[in-house]
Amino acid sequence: MTALTPDSAKQFILDNTALMTPPHVPEILLHLADEAHDLWQRTEDELVEIGLPPPFWAFAWAGGQGLARYIIDNPGTVRGKRVLDFASGSGLVAIAAAKAGAAKVIATDIDPFCATAIRLNAQANDVGIEFLGTDCIGTDAGWDVILAGDVFYDNSFANRLMPWFATLKARGADILVGDPGRSYMPKAGLEPLAVYEVAVTRALEDSLVKRTTVWRFA
């Protein structure tokens, strides 16, 4: 089995995904692993052997779908603004922001394979998105809006995010989070903006539909 590199990832993505629309955001096309593909079901050893981190970019997660839906339905949230899509994965939320008229969209993710996945997905939607592959927690490049879908799944990660989000909010950034009830979602300091019932893949979640809320840091 040939080891993957980010540079050789394009063919792997094309071979293991199909171009389709997420259930809750039919306006957007993504290269996703559907129920007919076994990408997520491959053993951990096999993924390690080909040099692939868990392929979060191959799925439209509930928080991202809800957040993308909100952005498309409320384009004034991002129109004409500089937007950071944090932990972007497939680039779904970044693409929604670009379609909604953001002046500049940066998708950031530490998984190097996201660079290829997001580029392919941006091309499929005819939008321009920049990619940042470094850990940007604690940094500030003057973004007007920070978007984050499904980021509160891990306690230590959430503990890193909260002070950063608080600092960005204090200097005037707008921070929106899409979350389907992940364990480490903050319990205070948030304003609910919308609630959606989002269809998700059976391979990854504990139900076929996840109740997903879009929150603004207040």
HELIX and SHEET records of a PDB file:
HELIX    1   1 PRO A    6  SER A    8  5                                   3    
HELIX    2   2 ALA A    9  ASN A   16  1                                   8    
HELIX    3   3 GLU A   44  GLU A   49  1                                   6    
HELIX    4   4 PHE A   56  ALA A   58  5                                   3    
HELIX    5   5 ALA A   62  ASP A   73  1                                  12    
HELIX    6   6 PRO A   75  THR A   77  5                                   3    
HELIX    7   7 LEU A   92  LYS A   99  1                                   8    
HELIX    8   8 PHE A  113  ALA A  124  1                                  12    
HELIX    9   9 ASN A  155  ALA A  170  1                                  16    
SHEET    1   A 2 ALA A  18  MET A  20  0                                        
SHEET    2   A 2 LEU A  30  LEU A  32 -1                                        
SHEET    1   B 7 GLU A 130  LEU A 132  0                                        
SHEET    2   B 7 LYS A 104  THR A 108  1                                        
SHEET    3   B 7 ARG A  82  PHE A  86  1                                        
SHEET    4   B 7 VAL A 145  GLY A 149  1                                        
SHEET    5   B 7 ASP A 174  ASP A 179  1                                        
SHEET    6   B 7 VAL A 209  PHE A 217 -1                                        
SHEET    7   B 7 LEU A 190  ALA A 199 -1                                        
END                                                                             
